[in-house]
């Protein structure tokens, strides 16, 4: 496996991701029934976004967060939707690529997912974060050990 290095790599990742996301039990309906996404029309735009983010080429014109406002208004996005979105994204990346840019693809996605939820007013409680999401955000691995307050030791 090699790293995610070219626009062709991004397009391959996006096809893999949307192939899974659009038939997913948790979030599939948001793409198909709510947004009625025309994938062939949207892939170039979404590819431009990731090409700009990951390969630093200024090819994207748009407002990625604002693009989700109508979707949120129509269907009320929740933290669980974003967790599932990220799970499919991260596993798609891991299935196809390995390396620094592949790692960045997961890190940037988690950071953007967090800011998107913040901007949309979607609560994103840490208790619902997967380990992979925590790792992508640079948070320490979660342990079940409870912190005992000093007074109770
Ligand atoms: C619950 C999670 C998400 C769902 C259900 C979702 C769904 C969608 C849908 C339906 C569209 C098309 C909107 C339209 O009709 O124009 C869209 C566009 C897009 N999404 Fe998401 N999305 C999610 C999270 C994310 C995240 C976390 C990112 C980035 C890390 C992202 C990146 C994009 C981009 C770049 C576009 C294109 C924006 C444009 O048209 O310029 N999405 N998304």
Backbone and ligand atoms as CSV (ligand in chain L), in Angstrom:
chain,resi,resn,atom,element,x,y,z
A,1,UNK,N,N,0.849,-1.204,0.000
A,1,UNK,CA,C,0.000,0.000,0.000
A,1,UNK,C,C,0.874,1.240,0.000
A,2,UNK,N,N,0.425,2.237,-0.743
A,2,UNK,CA,C,1.197,3.480,-0.773
A,2,UNK,C,C,0.369,4.617,-0.170
A,3,UNK,N,N,0.996,5.780,-0.098
A,3,UNK,CA,C,0.316,6.931,0.499
A,3,UNK,C,C,-0.662,7.541,-0.512
A,4,UNK,N,N,-1.508,8.399,0.010
A,4,UNK,CA,C,-2.473,9.134,-0.797
A,4,UNK,C,C,-1.726,10.320,-1.409
A,5,UNK,N,N,-1.466,10.263,-2.695
A,5,UNK,CA,C,-0.539,11.254,-3.239
A,5,UNK,C,C,-1.061,12.067,-4.416
A,6,UNK,N,N,-2.051,11.551,-5.109
A,6,UNK,CA,C,-2.484,12.230,-6.336
A,6,UNK,C,C,-4.003,12.458,-6.319
A,7,UNK,N,N,-4.443,13.268,-7.281
A,7,UNK,CA,C,-5.887,13.481,-7.418
A,7,UNK,C,C,-6.592,12.165,-7.743
A,8,UNK,N,N,-5.931,11.319,-8.509
A,8,UNK,CA,C,-6.531,10.016,-8.830
A,8,UNK,C,C,-6.729,9.195,-7.551
A,9,UNK,N,N,-5.778,9.316,-6.620
A,9,UNK,CA,C,-5.916,8.623,-5.327
A,9,UNK,C,C,-7.135,9.149,-4.567
A,10,UNK,N,N,-7.302,10.475,-4.575
A,10,UNK,CA,C,-8.443,11.087,-3.880
A,10,UNK,C,C,-9.745,10.593,-4.502
A,11,UNK,N,N,-9.804,10.584,-5.822
A,11,UNK,CA,C,-11.033,10.135,-6.496
A,11,UNK,C,C,-11.330,8.678,-6.155
A,12,UNK,N,N,-10.291,7.867,-6.061
A,12,UNK,CA,C,-10.476,6.456,-5.705
A,12,UNK,C,C,-11.017,6.328,-4.272
A,13,UNK,N,N,-10.443,7.115,-3.370
A,13,UNK,CA,C,-10.908,7.117,-1.982
A,13,UNK,C,C,-12.368,7.556,-1.904
A,14,UNK,N,N,-12.715,8.613,-2.641
A,14,UNK,CA,C,-14.086,9.137,-2.572
A,14,UNK,C,C,-15.095,8.121,-3.111
A,15,UNK,N,N,-14.741,7.444,-4.186
A,15,UNK,CA,C,-15.667,6.429,-4.734
A,15,UNK,C,C,-15.878,5.298,-3.728
A,16,UNK,N,N,-14.794,4.910,-3.093
A,16,UNK,CA,C,-14.867,3.847,-2.080
A,16,UNK,C,C,-15.741,4.314,-0.905
A,17,UNK,N,N,-15.461,5.532,-0.433
A,17,UNK,CA,C,-16.206,6.079,0.710
A,17,UNK,C,C,-17.701,6.210,0.398
A,18,UNK,N,N,-18.043,6.854,-0.726
A,18,UNK,CA,C,-19.467,7.082,-1.017
A,18,UNK,C,C,-20.196,5.792,-1.351
A,19,UNK,N,N,-19.453,4.841,-1.936
A,19,UNK,CA,C,-20.056,3.527,-2.184
A,19,UNK,C,C,-20.552,2.892,-0.896
A,20,UNK,N,N,-19.836,3.132,0.184
A,20,UNK,CA,C,-20.251,2.589,1.475
A,20,UNK,C,C,-21.225,3.508,2.194
A,21,UNK,N,N,-20.923,4.820,2.202
A,21,UNK,CA,C,-21.739,5.767,2.973
A,21,UNK,C,C,-23.182,5.813,2.465
A,22,UNK,N,N,-23.336,5.738,1.146
A,22,UNK,CA,C,-24.679,5.918,0.583
A,22,UNK,C,C,-25.603,4.719,0.821
A,23,UNK,N,N,-25.038,3.580,1.173
A,23,UNK,CA,C,-25.883,2.422,1.482
A,23,UNK,C,C,-25.832,2.085,2.979
A,24,UNK,N,N,-25.238,3.002,3.753
A,24,UNK,CA,C,-25.075,2.713,5.185
A,24,UNK,C,C,-26.400,2.831,5.941
A,25,UNK,N,N,-26.576,1.950,6.911
A,25,UNK,CA,C,-27.812,1.934,7.712
A,25,UNK,C,C,-28.028,3.209,8.517
A,26,UNK,N,N,-26.915,3.806,8.986
A,26,UNK,CA,C,-27.042,4.975,9.870
A,26,UNK,C,C,-27.144,6.280,9.087
A,27,UNK,N,N,-26.313,6.454,8.055
A,27,UNK,CA,C,-26.277,7.756,7.369
A,27,UNK,C,C,-26.685,7.705,5.899
A,28,UNK,N,N,-26.881,6.529,5.332
A,28,UNK,CA,C,-27.169,6.421,3.903
A,28,UNK,C,C,-28.345,7.279,3.461
A,29,UNK,N,N,-29.415,7.267,4.246
A,29,UNK,CA,C,-30.634,7.998,3.865
A,29,UNK,C,C,-30.399,9.504,3.738
A,30,UNK,N,N,-29.402,10.022,4.462
A,30,UNK,CA,C,-29.133,11.463,4.394
A,30,UNK,C,C,-28.665,11.845,2.991
A,31,UNK,N,N,-27.888,10.987,2.363
A,31,UNK,CA,C,-27.412,11.251,1.002
A,31,UNK,C,C,-28.496,10.951,-0.038
A,32,UNK,N,N,-29.182,9.824,0.158
A,32,UNK,CA,C,-30.097,9.365,-0.889
A,32,UNK,C,C,-31.486,9.982,-0.762
A,33,UNK,N,N,-32.123,9.846,0.400
A,33,UNK,CA,C,-33.513,10.295,0.548
A,33,UNK,C,C,-33.625,11.779,0.858
A,34,UNK,N,N,-32.726,12.291,1.728
A,34,UNK,CA,C,-32.851,13.694,2.154
A,34,UNK,C,C,-32.212,14.629,1.120
A,35,UNK,N,N,-30.926,14.448,0.857
A,35,UNK,CA,C,-30.236,15.374,-0.066
A,35,UNK,C,C,-30.432,14.972,-1.531
A,36,UNK,N,N,-30.810,13.714,-1.781
A,36,UNK,CA,C,-30.907,13.200,-3.148
A,36,UNK,C,C,-29.661,13.577,-3.945
A,37,UNK,N,N,-28.539,13.210,-3.346
A,37,UNK,CA,C,-27.241,13.566,-3.905
A,37,UNK,C,C,-27.015,12.891,-5.260
A,38,UNK,N,N,-26.662,13.720,-6.244
A,38,UNK,CA,C,-26.246,13.192,-7.539
A,38,UNK,C,C,-24.718,13.056,-7.477
A,39,UNK,N,N,-24.263,11.844,-7.193
A,39,UNK,CA,C,-22.850,11.611,-6.915
A,39,UNK,C,C,-21.950,12.053,-8.065
A,40,UNK,N,N,-22.362,11.741,-9.286
A,40,UNK,CA,C,-21.501,12.080,-10.428
A,40,UNK,C,C,-21.303,13.586,-10.549
A,41,UNK,N,N,-22.341,14.339,-10.145
A,41,UNK,CA,C,-22.243,15.793,-10.213
A,41,UNK,C,C,-21.368,16.323,-9.072
A,42,UNK,N,N,-21.471,15.676,-7.920
A,42,UNK,CA,C,-20.799,16.188,-6.726
A,42,UNK,C,C,-19.368,15.741,-6.538
A,43,UNK,N,N,-19.010,14.580,-7.083
A,43,UNK,CA,C,-17.657,14.052,-6.834
A,43,UNK,C,C,-16.543,15.018,-7.242
A,44,UNK,N,N,-16.644,15.684,-8.410
A,44,UNK,CA,C,-15.559,16.608,-8.762
A,44,UNK,C,C,-15.390,17.730,-7.724
A,45,UNK,N,N,-16.509,18.243,-7.222
A,45,UNK,CA,C,-16.464,19.324,-6.230
A,45,UNK,C,C,-15.839,18.829,-4.916
A,46,UNK,N,N,-16.268,17.664,-4.469
A,46,UNK,CA,C,-15.747,17.115,-3.219
A,46,UNK,C,C,-14.277,16.710,-3.406
A,47,UNK,N,N,-13.953,16.229,-4.604
A,47,UNK,CA,C,-12.556,15.925,-4.919
A,47,UNK,C,C,-11.698,17.180,-4.881
A,48,UNK,N,N,-12.234,18.287,-5.391
A,48,UNK,CA,C,-11.485,19.559,-5.336
A,48,UNK,C,C,-11.214,19.967,-3.892
A,49,UNK,N,N,-12.233,19.777,-3.052
A,49,UNK,CA,C,-12.083,20.123,-1.635
A,49,UNK,C,C,-10.896,19.355,-1.034
A,50,UNK,N,N,-10.901,18.038,-1.212
A,50,UNK,CA,C,-9.840,17.225,-0.594
A,50,UNK,C,C,-8.491,17.448,-1.265
A,51,UNK,N,N,-8.495,17.748,-2.565
A,51,UNK,CA,C,-7.228,18.061,-3.233
A,51,UNK,C,C,-6.614,19.323,-2.622
A,52,UNK,N,N,-7.466,20.298,-2.327
A,52,UNK,CA,C,-6.970,21.528,-1.711
A,52,UNK,C,C,-6.465,21.278,-0.294
A,53,UNK,N,N,-7.247,20.505,0.482
A,53,UNK,CA,C,-6.885,20.250,1.882
A,53,UNK,C,C,-5.608,19.401,1.973
A,54,UNK,N,N,-5.535,18.349,1.175
A,54,UNK,CA,C,-4.447,17.373,1.362
A,54,UNK,C,C,-3.245,17.604,0.454
A,55,UNK,N,N,-3.491,18.120,-0.743
A,55,UNK,CA,C,-2.377,18.290,-1.684
A,55,UNK,C,C,-2.023,19.765,-1.879
A,56,UNK,N,N,-2.705,20.630,-1.101
A,56,UNK,CA,C,-2.415,22.075,-1.102
A,56,UNK,C,C,-2.449,22.726,-2.483
A,57,UNK,N,N,-3.446,22.304,-3.290
A,57,UNK,CA,C,-3.617,22.982,-4.572
A,57,UNK,C,C,-4.921,23.774,-4.512
A,58,UNK,N,N,-4.891,25.069,-4.849
A,58,UNK,CA,C,-6.062,25.930,-4.652
A,58,UNK,C,C,-7.139,25.726,-5.719
A,59,UNK,N,N,-7.805,24.594,-5.674
A,59,UNK,CA,C,-8.758,24.264,-6.734
A,59,UNK,C,C,-10.216,24.281,-6.260
A,60,UNK,N,N,-10.426,24.426,-4.944
A,60,UNK,CA,C,-11.792,24.338,-4.421
A,60,UNK,C,C,-12.396,25.716,-4.239
A,61,UNK,N,N,-13.611,25.894,-4.750
A,61,UNK,CA,C,-14.377,27.108,-4.499
A,61,UNK,C,C,-15.683,26.671,-3.872
A,62,UNK,N,N,-15.917,27.074,-2.644
A,62,UNK,CA,C,-17.159,26.675,-2.004
A,62,UNK,C,C,-17.099,26.895,-0.514
A,63,UNK,N,N,-18.151,26.520,0.153
A,63,UNK,CA,C,-18.241,26.674,1.593
A,63,UNK,C,C,-18.664,25.329,2.171
A,64,UNK,N,N,-17.686,24.526,2.545
A,64,UNK,CA,C,-17.993,23.143,2.914
A,64,UNK,C,C,-18.952,23.028,4.099
A,65,UNK,N,N,-18.840,23.922,5.037
A,65,UNK,CA,C,-19.717,23.791,6.206
A,65,UNK,C,C,-21.120,24.281,5.869
A,66,UNK,N,N,-21.195,25.450,5.214
A,66,UNK,CA,C,-22.506,25.988,4.826
A,66,UNK,C,C,-23.282,25.006,3.946
A,67,UNK,N,N,-22.563,24.195,3.168
A,67,UNK,CA,C,-23.224,23.234,2.278
A,67,UNK,C,C,-24.063,22.228,3.072
A,68,UNK,N,N,-23.768,22.075,4.362
A,68,UNK,CA,C,-24.491,21.093,5.176
A,68,UNK,C,C,-25.659,21.692,5.951
A,69,UNK,N,N,-25.813,23.025,5.886
A,69,UNK,CA,C,-26.906,23.668,6.623
A,69,UNK,C,C,-28.284,23.186,6.153
A,70,UNK,N,N,-28.539,23.171,4.837
A,70,UNK,CA,C,-29.864,22.684,4.395
A,70,UNK,C,C,-30.123,21.231,4.807
A,71,UNK,N,N,-29.065,20.434,4.796
A,71,UNK,CA,C,-29.203,19.035,5.197
A,71,UNK,C,C,-29.588,18.943,6.677
A,72,UNK,N,N,-28.928,19.764,7.480
A,72,UNK,CA,C,-29.217,19.785,8.917
A,72,UNK,C,C,-30.644,20.270,9.162
A,73,UNK,N,N,-31.048,21.287,8.406
A,73,UNK,CA,C,-32.412,21.804,8.576
A,73,UNK,C,C,-33.453,20.769,8.179
A,74,UNK,N,N,-33.126,19.990,7.161
A,74,UNK,CA,C,-34.101,19.007,6.674
A,74,UNK,C,C,-34.139,17.757,7.542
A,75,UNK,N,N,-33.005,17.401,8.156
A,75,UNK,CA,C,-32.954,16.077,8.789
A,75,UNK,C,C,-32.335,16.028,10.183
A,76,UNK,N,N,-31.943,17.170,10.747
A,76,UNK,CA,C,-31.327,17.227,12.073
A,76,UNK,C,C,-30.150,16.249,12.227
A,77,UNK,N,N,-28.985,16.729,11.846
A,77,UNK,CA,C,-27.776,15.910,12.000
A,77,UNK,C,C,-27.439,15.770,13.481
A,78,UNK,N,N,-26.890,14.614,13.834
A,78,UNK,CA,C,-26.532,14.333,15.222
A,78,UNK,C,C,-25.090,13.867,15.295
A,79,UNK,N,N,-24.543,13.923,16.520
A,79,UNK,CA,C,-23.181,13.454,16.746
A,79,UNK,C,C,-22.998,12.026,16.222
A,80,UNK,N,N,-23.989,11.174,16.443
A,80,UNK,CA,C,-23.881,9.771,16.001
A,80,UNK,C,C,-23.724,9.674,14.480
A,81,UNK,N,N,-24.342,10.611,13.730
A,81,UNK,CA,C,-24.170,10.622,12.279
A,81,UNK,C,C,-22.710,10.933,11.924
A,82,UNK,N,N,-22.158,11.930,12.626
A,82,UNK,CA,C,-20.776,12.308,12.349
A,82,UNK,C,C,-19.805,11.210,12.761
A,83,UNK,N,N,-20.105,10.533,13.875
A,83,UNK,CA,C,-19.245,9.414,14.279
A,83,UNK,C,C,-19.251,8.332,13.211
A,84,UNK,N,N,-20.424,8.036,12.677
A,84,UNK,CA,C,-20.514,7.003,11.640
A,84,UNK,C,C,-19.825,7.470,10.353
A,85,UNK,N,N,-20.074,8.728,9.974
A,85,UNK,CA,C,-19.402,9.299,8.801
A,85,UNK,C,C,-17.897,9.096,8.929
A,86,UNK,N,N,-17.355,9.447,10.105
A,86,UNK,CA,C,-15.903,9.349,10.303
A,86,UNK,C,C,-15.428,7.903,10.290
A,87,UNK,N,N,-16.217,7.013,10.863
A,87,UNK,CA,C,-15.839,5.599,10.899
A,87,UNK,C,C,-15.680,5.069,9.462
A,88,UNK,N,N,-16.636,5.422,8.602
A,88,UNK,CA,C,-16.568,4.971,7.207
A,88,UNK,C,C,-15.391,5.642,6.493
A,89,UNK,N,N,-15.200,6.928,6.769
A,89,UNK,CA,C,-14.088,7.668,6.151
A,89,UNK,C,C,-12.748,7.055,6.557
A,90,UNK,N,N,-12.533,6.896,7.863
A,90,UNK,CA,C,-11.246,6.414,8.371
A,90,UNK,C,C,-10.974,4.991,7.887
A,91,UNK,N,N,-11.996,4.136,7.882
A,91,UNK,CA,C,-11.729,2.760,7.435
A,91,UNK,C,C,-11.501,2.730,5.927
A,92,UNK,N,N,-12.163,3.614,5.179
A,92,UNK,CA,C,-11.911,3.695,3.733
A,92,UNK,C,C,-10.461,4.106,3.465
A,93,UNK,N,N,-9.998,5.118,4.200
A,93,UNK,CA,C,-8.603,5.556,4.054
A,93,UNK,C,C,-7.664,4.392,4.366
A,94,UNK,N,N,-7.924,3.733,5.505
A,94,UNK,CA,C,-7.015,2.659,5.956
A,94,UNK,C,C,-7.012,1.463,5.009
A,95,UNK,N,N,-8.132,1.218,4.356
A,95,UNK,CA,C,-8.195,0.075,3.444
A,95,UNK,C,C,-7.388,0.316,2.166
A,96,UNK,N,N,-7.212,1.590,1.805
A,96,UNK,CA,C,-6.574,1.890,0.519
A,96,UNK,C,C,-5.177,2.491,0.616
A,97,UNK,N,N,-4.911,3.213,1.700
A,97,UNK,CA,C,-3.658,3.978,1.752
A,97,UNK,C,C,-2.996,3.890,3.123
A,98,UNK,N,N,-1.679,4.141,3.104
A,98,UNK,CA,C,-0.970,4.249,4.373
A,98,UNK,C,C,0.126,5.289,4.205
A,99,UNK,N,N,0.346,6.096,5.224
A,99,UNK,CA,C,1.390,7.116,5.137
A,99,UNK,C,C,0.947,8.428,5.755
A,100,UNK,N,N,1.794,9.413,5.554
A,100,UNK,CA,C,1.596,10.703,6.205
A,100,UNK,C,C,0.318,11.411,5.728
A,101,UNK,N,N,0.085,11.407,4.418
A,101,UNK,CA,C,-1.090,12.117,3.907
A,101,UNK,C,C,-2.367,11.337,4.252
A,102,UNK,N,N,-2.260,10.017,4.265
A,102,UNK,CA,C,-3.411,9.200,4.677
A,102,UNK,C,C,-3.785,9.526,6.124
A,103,UNK,N,N,-2.771,9.676,6.966
A,103,UNK,CA,C,-3.016,10.062,8.365
A,103,UNK,C,C,-3.659,11.439,8.424
A,104,UNK,N,N,-3.133,12.357,7.601
A,104,UNK,CA,C,-3.717,13.710,7.557
A,104,UNK,C,C,-5.172,13.683,7.103
A,105,UNK,N,N,-5.496,12.781,6.189
A,105,UNK,CA,C,-6.877,12.705,5.692
A,105,UNK,C,C,-7.834,12.389,6.845
A,106,UNK,N,N,-7.382,11.579,7.783
A,106,UNK,CA,C,-8.212,11.258,8.946
A,106,UNK,C,C,-8.214,12.405,9.950
A,107,UNK,N,N,-7.046,12.984,10.178
A,107,UNK,CA,C,-6.967,14.090,11.142
A,107,UNK,C,C,-7.792,15.285,10.689
A,108,UNK,N,N,-7.627,15.656,9.416
A,108,UNK,CA,C,-8.359,16.825,8.930
A,108,UNK,C,C,-9.860,16.572,8.940
A,109,UNK,N,N,-10.259,15.357,8.598
A,109,UNK,CA,C,-11.691,15.026,8.583
A,109,UNK,C,C,-12.291,15.175,9.980
A,110,UNK,N,N,-11.575,14.686,10.989
A,110,UNK,CA,C,-12.109,14.764,12.357
A,110,UNK,C,C,-12.193,16.220,12.819
A,111,UNK,N,N,-11.168,17.010,12.484
A,111,UNK,CA,C,-11.169,18.420,12.889
A,111,UNK,C,C,-12.311,19.161,12.186
A,112,UNK,N,N,-12.487,18.908,10.905
A,112,UNK,CA,C,-13.563,19.568,10.160
A,112,UNK,C,C,-14.928,19.094,10.679
A,113,UNK,N,N,-15.043,17.805,10.992
A,113,UNK,CA,C,-16.309,17.288,11.536
A,113,UNK,C,C,-16.645,17.991,12.849
A,114,UNK,N,N,-15.629,18.218,13.686
A,114,UNK,CA,C,-15.863,18.920,14.947
A,114,UNK,C,C,-16.303,20.364,14.700
A,115,UNK,N,N,-15.616,21.064,13.789
A,115,UNK,CA,C,-15.993,22.462,13.578
A,115,UNK,C,C,-17.345,22.551,12.878
A,116,UNK,N,N,-17.649,21.558,12.042
A,116,UNK,CA,C,-18.955,21.545,11.383
A,116,UNK,C,C,-20.076,21.396,12.421
A,117,UNK,N,N,-19.888,20.481,13.344
A,117,UNK,CA,C,-20.911,20.293,14.383
A,117,UNK,C,C,-21.059,21.551,15.236
A,118,UNK,N,N,-19.928,22.159,15.561
A,118,UNK,CA,C,-19.967,23.387,16.357
A,118,UNK,C,C,-20.757,24.473,15.626
A,119,UNK,N,N,-20.439,24.645,14.327
A,119,UNK,CA,C,-21.090,25.699,13.539
A,119,UNK,C,C,-22.566,25.408,13.302
A,120,UNK,N,N,-22.922,24.136,13.223
A,120,UNK,CA,C,-24.331,23.772,13.004
A,120,UNK,C,C,-25.118,23.760,14.313
A,121,UNK,N,N,-24.407,23.825,15.447
A,121,UNK,CA,C,-25.079,23.741,16.737
A,121,UNK,C,C,-25.462,22.317,17.115
A,122,UNK,N,N,-24.664,21.350,16.619
A,122,UNK,CA,C,-24.890,19.946,16.956
A,122,UNK,C,C,-23.984,19.600,18.140
A,123,UNK,N,N,-24.556,19.138,19.243
A,123,UNK,CA,C,-23.736,18.769,20.403
A,123,UNK,C,C,-22.876,17.566,20.043
A,124,UNK,N,N,-21.591,17.613,20.435
A,124,UNK,CA,C,-20.661,16.529,20.100
A,124,UNK,C,C,-19.975,16.037,21.375
A,125,UNK,N,N,-20.702,15.277,22.196
A,125,UNK,CA,C,-20.149,14.894,23.498
A,125,UNK,C,C,-19.012,13.877,23.371
A,126,UNK,N,N,-17.949,14.147,24.124
A,126,UNK,CA,C,-16.762,13.288,24.102
A,126,UNK,C,C,-17.074,11.835,24.396
A,127,UNK,N,N,-18.086,11.600,25.220
A,127,UNK,CA,C,-18.433,10.224,25.602
A,127,UNK,C,C,-18.780,9.381,24.373
A,128,UNK,N,N,-19.221,10.036,23.290
A,128,UNK,CA,C,-19.596,9.295,22.087
A,128,UNK,C,C,-18.457,9.120,21.089
A,129,UNK,N,N,-17.272,9.635,21.417
A,129,UNK,CA,C,-16.151,9.562,20.464
A,129,UNK,C,C,-15.584,8.149,20.401
A,130,UNK,N,N,-15.325,7.665,19.191
A,130,UNK,CA,C,-14.616,6.388,19.033
A,130,UNK,C,C,-13.134,6.626,19.310
A,131,UNK,N,N,-12.416,5.531,19.527
A,131,UNK,CA,C,-10.966,5.651,19.744
A,131,UNK,C,C,-10.294,6.273,18.524
A,132,UNK,N,N,-10.735,5.862,17.331
A,132,UNK,CA,C,-10.115,6.380,16.106
A,132,UNK,C,C,-10.348,7.888,15.978
A,133,UNK,N,N,-11.537,8.332,16.375
A,133,UNK,CA,C,-11.865,9.765,16.307
A,133,UNK,C,C,-11.020,10.534,17.325
A,134,UNK,N,N,-10.916,9.998,18.534
A,134,UNK,CA,C,-10.063,10.622,19.552
A,134,UNK,C,C,-8.632,10.741,19.041
A,135,UNK,N,N,-8.131,9.639,18.471
A,135,UNK,CA,C,-6.748,9.641,17.980
A,135,UNK,C,C,-6.565,10.684,16.884
A,136,UNK,N,N,-7.549,10.776,15.983
A,136,UNK,CA,C,-7.444,11.734,14.876
A,136,UNK,C,C,-7.463,13.174,15.373
A,137,UNK,N,N,-8.096,13.381,16.533
A,137,UNK,CA,C,-8.142,14.727,17.111
A,137,UNK,C,C,-6.945,14.992,18.029
A,138,UNK,N,N,-6.065,13.980,18.147
A,138,UNK,CA,C,-4.889,14.147,19.007
A,138,UNK,C,C,-5.210,14.018,20.478
A,139,UNK,N,N,-6.356,13.398,20.795
A,139,UNK,CA,C,-6.711,13.201,22.204
A,139,UNK,C,C,-6.075,11.900,22.695
A,140,UNK,N,N,-5.732,11.817,23.979
A,140,UNK,CA,C,-5.156,10.577,24.495
A,140,UNK,C,C,-6.163,9.441,24.420
A,141,UNK,N,N,-5.653,8.218,24.320
A,141,UNK,CA,C,-6.531,7.041,24.296
A,141,UNK,C,C,-7.358,7.024,25.570
A,142,UNK,N,N,-8.563,6.537,25.404
A,142,UNK,CA,C,-9.502,6.537,26.518
A,142,UNK,C,C,-9.270,5.310,27.373
A,143,UNK,N,N,-9.279,5.473,28.679
A,143,UNK,CA,C,-9.230,4.285,29.551
A,143,UNK,C,C,-10.467,4.305,30.421
A,144,UNK,N,N,-10.849,3.151,30.925
A,144,UNK,CA,C,-12.042,3.084,31.762
A,144,UNK,C,C,-11.766,3.439,33.215
A,145,UNK,N,N,-10.472,3.597,33.521
A,145,UNK,CA,C,-10.147,3.943,34.912
A,145,UNK,C,C,-10.741,5.290,35.258
A,146,UNK,N,N,-11.488,5.310,36.317
A,146,UNK,CA,C,-12.053,6.584,36.770
A,146,UNK,C,C,-10.983,7.377,37.512
A,147,UNK,N,N,-11.003,8.652,37.327
A,147,UNK,CA,C,-10.118,9.520,38.086
A,147,UNK,C,C,-10.691,9.646,39.497
A,148,UNK,N,N,-9.913,9.227,40.475
A,148,UNK,CA,C,-10.393,9.358,41.854
A,148,UNK,C,C,-9.952,10.711,42.407
A,149,UNK,N,N,-10.898,11.518,42.845
A,149,UNK,CA,C,-10.495,12.802,43.406
A,149,UNK,C,C,-9.569,12.584,44.612
A,150,UNK,N,N,-8.597,13.463,44.761
A,150,UNK,CA,C,-7.594,13.327,45.836
A,150,UNK,C,C,-8.218,13.063,47.189
A,151,UNK,N,N,-9.299,13.749,47.493
A,151,UNK,CA,C,-9.936,13.654,48.812
A,151,UNK,C,C,-10.431,12.242,49.107
A,152,UNK,N,N,-10.701,11.457,48.080
A,152,UNK,CA,C,-11.258,10.118,48.306
A,152,UNK,C,C,-10.193,9.018,48.310
A,153,UNK,N,N,-8.951,9.390,48.098
A,153,UNK,CA,C,-7.891,8.374,48.024
A,153,UNK,C,C,-7.573,7.787,49.376
L,1,LIG,C1,C,-23.068,13.352,9.082
L,1,LIG,C2,C,-22.057,13.632,8.286
L,1,LIG,C3,C,-22.185,14.133,6.869
L,1,LIG,C4,C,-23.202,13.972,5.965
L,1,LIG,C5,C,-24.482,13.184,6.135
L,1,LIG,C6,C,-22.818,14.694,4.763
L,1,LIG,C7,C,-23.576,14.797,3.609
L,1,LIG,C8,C,-23.322,15.642,2.564
L,1,LIG,C9,C,-24.237,15.956,1.495
L,1,LIG,C10,C,-25.634,15.383,1.353
L,1,LIG,C11,C,-23.623,16.843,0.687
L,1,LIG,C12,C,-24.200,17.506,-0.558
L,1,LIG,C13,C,-24.780,18.832,-0.165
L,1,LIG,C14,C,-25.455,19.487,-1.352
L,1,LIG,O1,O,-26.533,19.026,-1.730
L,1,LIG,O2,O,-24.857,20.415,-1.914
L,1,LIG,C15,C,-22.312,17.077,1.224
L,1,LIG,C16,C,-21.374,17.906,0.645
L,1,LIG,C17,C,-20.069,17.976,1.080
L,1,LIG,N1,N,-19.540,17.391,2.205
L,1,LIG,FE1,FE,-20.565,16.338,3.579
L,1,LIG,N2,N,-21.590,15.264,4.957
L,1,LIG,C18,C,-21.165,14.949,6.216
L,1,LIG,C19,C,-19.962,15.328,6.793
L,1,LIG,C20,C,-18.923,15.887,6.113
L,1,LIG,C21,C,-17.603,16.118,6.650
L,1,LIG,C22,C,-17.168,15.791,8.083
L,1,LIG,C23,C,-16.860,16.662,5.645
L,1,LIG,C24,C,-15.422,17.095,5.619
L,1,LIG,C25,C,-14.522,16.610,6.438
L,1,LIG,C26,C,-17.720,16.797,4.493
L,1,LIG,C27,C,-17.350,17.319,3.271
L,1,LIG,C28,C,-18.216,17.697,2.286
L,1,LIG,C29,C,-17.850,18.525,1.155
L,1,LIG,C30,C,-16.472,19.090,0.834
L,1,LIG,C31,C,-19.012,18.719,0.396
L,1,LIG,C32,C,-19.161,19.567,-0.892
L,1,LIG,C33,C,-19.437,21.015,-0.498
L,1,LIG,C34,C,-19.607,21.884,-1.719
L,1,LIG,O3,O,-20.574,21.655,-2.466
L,1,LIG,O4,O,-18.785,22.761,-1.934
L,1,LIG,N3,N,-18.957,16.309,4.814
L,1,LIG,N4,N,-22.150,16.344,2.364
